[in-house]
Amino acid sequence: MCFMNYVVKKIENKNVKVGIIGLGYVGLPLSISFSNAGYYTIGFDIDSEKVKKINKGESYLKHVNSNEVAYAIGIGELTSTTDFSLVQEVDIIILCLPTPLNKHKEPDLSFINNTMKSIMPFLKQGQTLCLESTTYPGTTDEVIKPLIEAQKFIIGKDFFIIYSPEREDPGNKLYNTSTIPKVLGGCTDKCVVIGNELYKNITDVVTVSSTKAAELTKLLENIYRAVNIGLVNEMKIVADKMNIDIWEVINAAATKPFGYTPFYPGPGWGGHCIPIDPFYLTWKAKEYNVNTSFIELAGDVNTKMPNWVIHKIMEALNEKEKALKNSKVLVLGLSYKKNIDDTRESPAVKLMELLRNKGAETYYSDPYISHFPNMRDHYFDLKSTEITKYNLELMDCVILATDHSDFNYDFILDHSDLLIDTRGVYKKNYKKVVKA
């Protein structure tokens, strides 16, 4: 028996249950989207506190409105659990799991592998499994598919596997799960049919020829950004030596209506995708004896940017006859980009680490992050510092690391003695502002 027509009919009639494993920055918005589309959705997560909040109709993410969660819970289309045995009750399983790097900058698929081990006993005929995590080309075919086949399922006949990379942009009010097209590839043509039938209910679908093509599509999108960020960061260093304002140059170049897309420099790269994904491809490319020197060079430039900012801070303090050691330094913005609370791979956190290592008395202020979060590689026992006249005047140096819209930049300028602007917020030249 081929289950494809049966599954498609259930999707059409909205009789399938969707299970989303991983209720993070990707999984929670996706759960809400499927719930709003009329599909009963079960969210799975190992974090019991997160699950409790969601089941009470509360969002633990500041860029996801609690009203959206409460509505999905209220209409009875969404629930969440830590009980992974309930995977046996769903028809569609979507994996939204972290794919970090290990200390050798190699792919770490432990979250995927551990989750697969947890759900294997509960898989059944007719189910569809979709991987959304960003990963190297071949992961679906080489990691997921063999595990399913080991359970004696026949892919494309009684079990279906697809890959559709997440394209979530936390904090972006223009583009979200429902407005960003989904790229999709399947292990067989019938897998693609089911995947298309499912995802077209929440957004437009773009199908490609294979799961590998879909996996590489996501890497290309993010490597394109990483390389261009590396380019403008290097241009910033050159422009600084020439005493030219790089932000003025970028804005002028952006007036060209063709052949140019503006990217903006900063204190480094951040987020789960941009600093991670290029290394997934460079690792896999070595299997084919291909050196990705261009991609690796961009990674090298972006990784070194926090050190360059520290150098600029030391220069600025030296001009005031102050040493960085024992100076009081306030970092404005802890998240990796504006108006969100996500600190993953944040250059602001790296700046704080470097400042502390050089003996600076380091503080931070972020309207989205009241306490310094638990992180795998960084720890500060700190609360967010309130931006007041007294606190600003207490600091030897204030670093604008993340340009949150909530900051009162005029107030900060008025009451700071030395202000390091890594985001090009201050368009005019001020004696106390150093662009870095």
Secondary structure, 3 states (H helix, E strand, C coil): CCCHHHHHHHHHCCCCEEEEECCCCCHHHHHHHHHHCCCEEEEECCCHHHHHHHHCCCCCCCCCCHHHHHHHHHCCCEEEECCHHHHHHCCEEEECCCCCECCCCCECCHHHHHHHHHHHHHCCCCCEEEECCCCCCCHHHHHHHHHHHCCCCCECCCEEEEECCCCCCCCCCCCCCCCCCEEEEECCHHHHHHHHHHHCCCCCEEECCCHHHHHHHHHHHHHHHHHHHHHHHHHHHHHHHCCCCHHHHHHHHCCCCCCCCCCCCCCCCCCCCCCCHHHHHHHHHHCCCCCCHHHHHHHHHHHHHHHHHHHHHHHHHHHCCCCCCCCEEEEECCCCCCCCCCCCCCHHHHHHHHHHHCCCEEEEECCCCCECCCCCCCCCCCECCCCCHHHHHHCCEEEECCCCCCCCHHHHHHHCCCEEECCCCCCCCCCCEEEC
